[in-house]
Amino acid sequence: MKNHVPLDTDKMLAWSEDGIGWMVFNNPDKLNAMGVAMNAAIPTIMHTFRDDPDVRVVVMAGAGDRAFVSGADISEFEAQRSNPETIKKYDEIGAAAGRAYGELDKPIIAMIQGFCMGGGLLTALRADLRIASDDSQFGVPAARLGLGYGYGGVKTLCDLVGFPAAQEILLTGKRFPAADAARWGLVNRVTTRDDLEPTVHELAATIAQNAPKTIRAIRRAIQEIPKDPDHRNLDEVNALVQACFASADYKEGRTAFMEKRRPQFRDA
């Protein structure tokens, strides 16, 4: 049964089912362009999934079949980003959404079909895994719009795909096909359009069945790697690893292996 997350906008949809939390960008008439109300809903969604012990993994997707997220809703810029005061408020809402992603200690999968552009690409980069259909298109058109693209987004892209690919993406502002995204390591896997949702669902279900404490420790270790060595919190990583060995789930994993059955992890 679906457990829906109540929201103040119909431009975002969220529910959980069978251990998977689903967050859908629901603005298909504008290719799921992200408006202020959509960004403002993200903390509610992420905090709900974070606090729900039954949710083990989160999937992000775009409504319809034309876009994951095509970028920011530029039609709102005149009202929302036209002077220092409105720009500050707009940026604060975006920052709160960004923090909410970081506060979720569960894996995120981005299911990408169609356009994944600008802020949509940055949204996809918040995921642990990105699975794309072969008709997807990627890009950061900031240079074609005169927008400033902040250091955080530039660094995230460079860390993932390397400087040469990031420079080509950012300096040209062009769209790139899924094949290029896969070659650069921007996505984990490319599927046909028909296979996209079954592939993502299978991945999500597999992760949901794994040991939550182990998943949490692995993600935390991965998050520390890009940091300067002097600023890595390895004590926290080690504490999470030790918590795995002290857990009932560790005993359940060993027992299930010996009994040749699937373990039933309880995050305990």
C-alpha distance (Angstrom), angle and dihedral (degrees) to the residues before:
residue distance angle dihedral
M1 . . .
K2 3.80 . .
N3 3.80 117.0 .
H4 3.81 105.1 -155.7
V5 3.78 122.6 -150.7
P6 3.85 110.6 -132.2
L7 3.81 110.9 -126.1
D8 3.80 137.5 178.7
T9 3.81 92.7 -127.7
D10 3.80 135.3 50.6
K11 3.81 89.8 -148.5
M12 3.80 88.9 84.0
L13 3.79 126.7 48.8
A14 3.79 125.6 -166.9
W15 3.77 135.8 173.6
S16 3.80 140.9 145.3
E17 3.78 128.9 -131.4
D18 3.81 133.7 164.7
G19 3.79 94.1 -4.1
I20 3.82 94.3 -49.6
G21 3.79 125.3 109.6
W22 3.81 115.0 -152.0
M23 3.80 123.7 -155.9
V24 3.81 114.6 -175.7
F25 3.80 125.6 -170.3
N26 3.79 98.8 -138.9
N27 3.79 108.0 -166.7
P28 3.83 101.3 102.6
D29 3.82 95.5 154.5
K30 3.82 86.8 66.1
L31 3.81 95.5 36.2
N32 3.81 88.4 -99.2
A33 3.80 92.3 -63.4
M34 3.80 108.5 -179.5
G35 3.78 115.3 -110.8
V36 3.79 128.2 -173.6
A37 3.81 94.0 -98.2
M38 3.80 90.1 53.1
N39 3.80 93.4 51.9
A40 3.79 90.3 45.0
A41 3.83 90.3 56.9
I42 3.81 95.2 54.2
P43 3.84 97.0 81.1
T44 3.81 90.8 53.0
I45 3.80 91.0 50.6
M46 3.80 96.4 44.6
H47 3.79 94.5 44.9
T48 3.81 90.5 49.4
F49 3.80 91.1 52.6
R50 3.81 91.4 43.1
D51 3.79 92.1 54.0
D52 3.82 96.3 43.2
P53 3.83 109.1 90.5
D54 3.80 90.4 -162.2
V55 3.82 92.0 63.1
R56 3.79 109.8 84.9
V57 3.83 101.2 164.5
V58 3.82 136.9 15.2
V59 3.81 128.5 -139.7
M60 3.81 121.9 -158.6
A61 3.82 118.4 -159.0
G62 3.77 141.6 160.4
A63 3.79 123.3 -118.2
G64 3.79 116.5 -112.6
D65 3.78 125.3 13.3
R66 3.82 102.9 -83.0
A67 3.79 104.8 71.1
F68 3.76 147.5 13.6
V69 3.81 91.8 -159.4
S70 3.80 119.7 -32.0
G71 3.81 93.6 -159.6
A72 3.77 135.1 -91.7
D73 3.80 119.5 -18.2
I74 3.80 97.6 -103.5
S75 3.81 91.2 -171.5
E76 3.82 87.3 72.5
F77 3.81 94.9 53.7
E78 3.80 96.0 88.7
A79 3.79 90.9 57.6
Q80 3.80 99.5 29.2
R81 3.84 106.0 33.6
S82 3.80 107.0 26.0
N83 3.82 101.9 104.2
P84 3.82 137.8 21.7
E85 3.81 94.1 -94.7
T86 3.79 96.6 51.2
I87 3.81 91.5 40.9
K88 3.80 89.7 54.0
K89 3.80 92.4 51.0
Y90 3.81 91.5 45.6
D91 3.81 90.8 50.8
E92 3.81 91.8 47.5
I93 3.81 90.8 55.4
G94 3.80 90.4 48.9
A95 3.81 91.5 47.7
A96 3.81 91.1 51.8
A97 3.80 89.5 52.6
G98 3.80 90.1 49.6
R99 3.79 92.1 51.1
A100 3.81 90.3 49.9
Y101 3.80 90.8 57.7
G102 3.79 89.0 51.2
E103 3.80 92.5 48.9
L104 3.80 92.3 56.9
D105 3.81 106.8 95.4
K106 3.80 93.3 -167.4
P107 3.81 130.5 88.8
I108 3.80 119.7 -91.4
I109 3.80 125.7 -152.2
A110 3.80 120.9 -163.1
M111 3.81 112.8 -148.8
I112 3.81 102.9 -158.4
Q113 3.78 125.7 -165.6
G114 3.78 124.6 160.6
F115 3.80 121.4 -16.4
C116 3.80 119.1 19.3
M117 3.77 101.6 171.8
G118 3.80 139.4 157.8
G119 3.78 109.5 -34.6
G120 3.78 87.2 11.3
L121 3.79 90.1 61.9
L122 3.79 90.2 47.8
T123 3.81 88.2 51.3
A124 3.81 90.6 51.3
L125 3.80 90.0 50.5
R126 3.81 88.7 61.8
A127 3.81 88.1 68.2
D128 3.80 124.5 91.6
L129 3.80 91.3 -140.5
R130 3.80 129.4 26.5
I131 3.79 120.1 -162.6
A132 3.80 117.3 -176.4
S133 3.78 137.3 -171.9
D134 3.79 115.7 -122.4
D135 3.81 91.7 -111.3
S136 3.82 93.5 58.5
Q137 3.80 121.6 120.2
F138 3.79 127.1 -154.6
G139 3.77 134.7 -165.2
V140 3.79 150.1 125.1
P141 3.82 108.0 -126.0
A142 3.82 95.8 -177.5
A143 3.83 92.2 118.1
R144 3.80 89.4 55.5
L145 3.80 92.8 51.3
G146 3.78 101.5 41.8
L147 3.81 91.4 -117.1
G148 3.76 124.0 148.1
Y149 3.80 112.1 -118.7
G150 3.80 109.8 -154.2
Y151 3.78 128.6 -128.6
G152 3.80 93.5 -110.0
G153 3.79 93.7 60.0
V154 3.81 92.5 43.3
K155 3.81 92.4 50.1
T156 3.79 93.4 46.6
L157 3.80 91.0 52.9
C158 3.83 93.3 44.7
D159 3.81 91.8 49.0
L160 3.79 90.9 53.2
V161 3.80 105.2 40.5
G162 3.82 103.0 17.4
F163 3.78 130.4 -114.7
P164 3.84 101.1 -72.1
A165 3.82 94.8 52.9
A166 3.80 93.3 40.4
Q167 3.79 90.9 50.7
E168 3.80 91.4 51.3
I169 3.81 92.1 48.1
L170 3.80 95.3 46.5
L171 3.81 102.4 36.2
T172 3.81 96.8 46.5
G173 3.81 97.9 39.4
K174 3.80 86.2 -150.9
R175 3.79 129.7 146.4
F176 3.78 116.6 -109.0
P177 3.82 128.5 -160.5
A178 3.78 126.0 -118.1
A179 3.81 90.4 -103.0
D180 3.82 90.4 63.2
A181 3.80 90.9 44.8
A182 3.81 89.7 54.5
R183 3.81 92.7 45.8
W184 3.80 90.8 52.9
G185 3.81 93.6 46.0
L186 3.79 91.7 -113.6
V187 3.82 89.6 129.4
N188 3.79 130.0 30.5
R189 3.77 97.0 -141.2
V190 3.81 142.2 2.4
T191 3.79 120.6 -145.5
T192 3.77 137.2 172.3
R193 3.78 116.1 -87.7
D194 3.82 90.8 -106.4
D195 3.80 93.0 50.2
L196 3.80 96.7 46.4
E197 3.80 101.3 87.9
P198 3.84 95.9 39.3
T199 3.81 89.8 49.7
V200 3.80 92.9 50.0
H201 3.78 92.5 44.5
E202 3.80 91.3 51.6
L203 3.81 91.5 49.9
A204 3.80 92.2 47.2
A205 3.81 92.8 47.6
T206 3.82 90.8 49.8
I207 3.80 92.0 51.4
A208 3.81 91.3 45.3
Q209 3.81 89.3 57.5
N210 3.81 93.8 51.9
A211 3.80 126.2 91.8
P212 3.83 108.6 -76.9
K213 3.80 94.8 -151.3
T214 3.80 91.6 52.8
I215 3.81 91.4 47.5
R216 3.81 89.7 49.8
A217 3.80 92.8 50.9
I218 3.81 93.1 47.3
R219 3.81 93.2 49.7
R220 3.79 91.7 48.0
A221 3.81 91.6 51.4
I222 3.81 91.4 49.3
Q223 3.82 90.8 49.9
E224 3.80 90.9 55.3
I225 3.82 95.7 52.5
P226 3.85 98.4 78.8
K227 3.82 91.7 49.6
D228 3.77 124.3 97.7
P229 3.83 106.3 -88.4
D230 3.80 90.7 -119.9
H231 3.80 90.7 58.2
R232 3.79 100.9 44.9
N233 3.78 114.4 119.5
L234 3.78 97.0 -141.3
D235 3.79 92.0 155.7
E236 3.80 88.6 66.0
V237 3.80 91.1 47.0
N238 3.80 91.4 50.2
A239 3.81 90.9 48.1
L240 3.80 90.1 53.8
V241 3.81 90.5 49.1
Q242 3.80 91.6 50.4
A243 3.80 89.7 48.6
C244 3.81 87.8 59.2
F245 3.79 92.4 55.9
A246 3.80 91.6 46.4
S247 3.80 94.0 49.9
A248 3.77 132.7 103.9
D249 3.80 86.7 -128.8
Y250 3.82 89.8 64.7
K251 3.79 89.4 55.4
E252 3.81 90.1 46.0
G253 3.80 91.1 50.9
R254 3.80 92.6 52.2
T255 3.80 92.6 44.7
A256 3.80 93.4 48.3
F257 3.80 90.6 49.6
M258 3.81 91.9 53.2
E259 3.80 91.3 45.2
K260 3.82 91.8 46.7
R261 3.80 94.4 -126.0
R262 3.78 136.2 118.6
P263 3.82 111.9 -87.6
Q264 3.78 120.5 -119.9
F265 3.78 105.4 -141.8
R266 3.81 118.7 -162.8
D267 3.83 101.7 179.7
A268 3.79 87.3 -110.9
